[in-house]
Amino acid sequence: MKLTIKIIVRYVSVIIMLPLTLLYLILKSFMDSDALFSSFSQLISLLPGQVGSYLRIGFYRITMLSCHPNIVISFATLFSQCDTEIGEGVYIGPQSNIGKCKIEPNCLLGSGVHVMSGKFQHFFSDLDTPIKEQGGKYTQITIGEDSWIGNGALIMANIGRHCIIGAGSVVIDDVEDYSIVAGNPAKLIKKRR
Ligand SMILES: CC(C)(COP(=O)(O)OP(=O)(O)OC[C@H]1O[C@@H](n2cnc3c(N)ncnc32)[C@H](O)[C@@H]1OP(=O)(O)O)[C@@H](O)C(=O)NCCC(=O)NCCS
């Protein structure tokens, strides 16, 4: 019964968000899609509570590369890239900032987690050109299934499956499956098996 109600609420959310979703899809055909996606994400991030989460998912199910309906996206969480993938059972805490990434099933992201699109959004080798004019590279980051990212962590590299990332950690190198890492830069504390 509870599951049936949830499924109905999810479909209703898609319908409620449809005018906004259609507006996004129309504008996308003649505007930079990531800048547009980011603007819409900022707008809908302000919808509060559980209802806000359902409504956000109603929008992202259609506009993201892939977004499972059975997830939670908390208040004030921003996405900057539409080619983001979110698997079943994922929880994303409030005030998180999510770049180009794939979040595999059952991951938990605490509050204020930043997942950046790699480390090199700006190249900086040419000293005679402002950094903002040197271009950059956006890399997709993967967060492996069943990983838990603590509050305020900054993620710039891939996280394996079943990992734990300590609160406030700065992850600059790929993390192997079943690792617990923490600190700045994040170092291995122990393995879970
Ligand atoms: C990582 C964590 C799960 C603890 O794991 P643990 O295996 O029990 O680790 P321990 O407490 O035994 O600590 C082991 C070492 O790591 C260090 N450490 C633990 N957490 C750390 C963190 N977040 N940042 C830096 N170092 C950390 C400890 O100081 C200790 O160092 P030492 O061996 O030099 O004394 C926990 O500290 C943490 O960060 N949890 C996230 C909490 C959170 O964000 N909750 C809200 C979101 S749901």
The ligand as a MOL file (V3000), in Angstrom:
LIG
                    3D

  0  0  0     0  0            999 V3000
M  V30 BEGIN CTAB
M  V30 COUNTS 48 50 0 0 0
M  V30 BEGIN ATOM
M  V30 1 C 35.3150 8.1560 8.8840 0
M  V30 2 C 34.3770 7.8820 10.0540 0
M  V30 3 C 33.1830 7.0450 9.5940 0
M  V30 4 C 35.1080 7.1320 11.1730 0
M  V30 5 O 35.6140 5.9130 10.7190 0
M  V30 6 P 36.3930 4.9350 11.7470 0
M  V30 7 O 36.8430 3.7780 10.9500 0
M  V30 8 O 35.5400 4.6810 12.9370 0
M  V30 9 O 37.6510 5.8380 12.1020 0
M  V30 10 P 38.2680 6.1510 13.5490 0
M  V30 11 O 37.3510 7.0420 14.3120 0
M  V30 12 O 38.7210 4.8660 14.1700 0
M  V30 13 O 39.5340 7.0180 13.1640 0
M  V30 14 C 40.6670 6.4590 12.5130 0
M  V30 15 C 41.6240 7.5890 12.1520 0
M  V30 16 O 41.0240 8.4150 11.1580 0
M  V30 17 C 40.9110 9.7700 11.6310 0
M  V30 18 N 39.6350 10.3030 11.1400 0
M  V30 19 C 38.3950 9.7900 11.3330 0
M  V30 20 N 37.4780 10.5370 10.7140 0
M  V30 21 C 38.1440 11.5590 10.1430 0
M  V30 22 C 37.7440 12.6780 9.3710 0
M  V30 23 N 36.4610 12.8760 9.0380 0
M  V30 24 N 38.7020 13.5140 8.9070 0
M  V30 25 C 40.0060 13.3140 9.2180 0
M  V30 26 N 40.4480 12.2670 9.9430 0
M  V30 27 C 39.5140 11.4130 10.3950 0
M  V30 28 C 40.9650 9.6760 13.1490 0
M  V30 29 O 41.4430 10.8550 13.7090 0
M  V30 30 C 41.9180 8.5270 13.3360 0
M  V30 31 O 43.2310 9.0000 13.1330 0
M  V30 32 P 44.4870 8.4130 14.0140 0
M  V30 33 O 44.5260 6.9280 13.6680 0
M  V30 34 O 45.6550 9.1830 13.5130 0
M  V30 35 O 44.1120 8.6540 15.4290 0
M  V30 36 C 33.8910 9.1770 10.7420 0
M  V30 37 O 34.9550 9.8470 11.3740 0
M  V30 38 C 33.2360 10.1540 9.7880 0
M  V30 39 O 33.8520 11.0730 9.2350 0
M  V30 40 N 31.9160 9.9410 9.5970 0
M  V30 41 C 31.0800 10.7800 8.7590 0
M  V30 42 C 30.0240 11.4710 9.6460 0
M  V30 43 C 29.1090 12.3240 8.8320 0
M  V30 44 O 29.5150 13.0870 7.9630 0
M  V30 45 N 27.8130 12.2010 9.1260 0
M  V30 46 C 26.7730 12.9890 8.4730 0
M  V30 47 C 26.3960 12.4820 7.1380 0
M  V30 48 S 25.2520 11.1460 7.1930 0
M  V30 END ATOM
M  V30 BEGIN BOND
M  V30 1 1 1 2
M  V30 2 1 2 3
M  V30 3 1 2 4
M  V30 4 1 2 36
M  V30 5 1 4 5
M  V30 6 1 5 6
M  V30 7 2 6 7
M  V30 8 1 6 8
M  V30 9 1 6 9
M  V30 10 1 9 10
M  V30 11 2 10 11
M  V30 12 1 10 12
M  V30 13 1 10 13
M  V30 14 1 13 14
M  V30 15 1 14 15
M  V30 16 1 15 16
M  V30 17 1 15 30
M  V30 18 1 16 17
M  V30 19 1 17 18
M  V30 20 1 17 28
M  V30 21 1 18 19
M  V30 22 1 18 27
M  V30 23 2 19 20
M  V30 24 1 20 21
M  V30 25 1 21 22
M  V30 26 2 21 27
M  V30 27 1 22 23
M  V30 28 2 22 24
M  V30 29 1 24 25
M  V30 30 2 25 26
M  V30 31 1 26 27
M  V30 32 1 28 29
M  V30 33 1 28 30
M  V30 34 1 30 31
M  V30 35 1 31 32
M  V30 36 2 32 33
M  V30 37 1 32 34
M  V30 38 1 32 35
M  V30 39 1 36 37
M  V30 40 1 36 38
M  V30 41 2 38 39
M  V30 42 1 38 40
M  V30 43 1 40 41
M  V30 44 1 41 42
M  V30 45 1 42 43
M  V30 46 2 43 44
M  V30 47 1 43 45
M  V30 48 1 45 46
M  V30 49 1 46 47
M  V30 50 1 47 48
M  V30 END BOND
M  V30 END CTAB
M  END
